[in-house]
Amino acid sequence: MKNLILIAPPAAGKGTISSYLVENMGYQHISTGDILRNVAKEDSERGHFVSGLMKEGKFIGDDIILPLFKEELLKIKNQSFILDGFPRTIVQADYLTDLFQEIGIDDYVVIQLEIDSSLLLKRATGRRVCTSCKATYNVYFDGFKPKVENVCDQCGGDLIQREDDTEETFKNRYEVYRSETEPLIAYYEAKGKLKKVNANVTEEEILENVKRCLND
């Protein structure tokens, strides 16, 4: 199976796609968001620093994220993987290209999720996460709302809005995405690795299109 790099703005559905591929196709998932949230929980100077940046919706400096990312990738380099949230910049893309050459990875595809910003805002600010089982809901969309407000359908745990899912934080992250990450589209187009998927459609249609890209 081809390795996968996902390029998309915040709340575009990278997590949903990744979960499906992990559960149904045996992929390993490397998410910089998960890596950084784990670091932010540390009672350390680094943890407090990362936590503060995340609350403000700012991206983390390469001096922190690059060593963490390389460590995670080396753990699973012989398995098919999904990179979720990395690279975000041309500098990171160059680093990744060199790292792939170093460890012998060349079979990969880059998928760009294309989606309207108004839909992204609802996905981000409406998201609620169970504090117990981590199940995810959205208060704006039928089929994703919890049966009882602020109560998890699966385990009865409390549902919360993550600190980085506010409207202000989303707008900051989206603008940073547009200015720093969109140049990656041209970067990977030039390498012949880029495929585009419409993410304004249903979840089932998105997943089918992603699988088609992986099998081409």
Protein Blocks (a to p, Z undefined) as FASTA:
>chain_A
ZZddddddehilpmmmmmmmmmmnopacddfklmmmmmmmpccfklmmmmmmmmnopacd
fklmmmmmmmmmmmmmmbccddehiafbfklmmmmmmmmmmnopabdcdddddddfklmm
mmmmmpccdfklopacdfkbghiacfbghiafklopacdddfklcfklmmmmmmmmmmmm
mmmmmmmmmnopaccddfkbcfklmmmmmmmmmmZZ
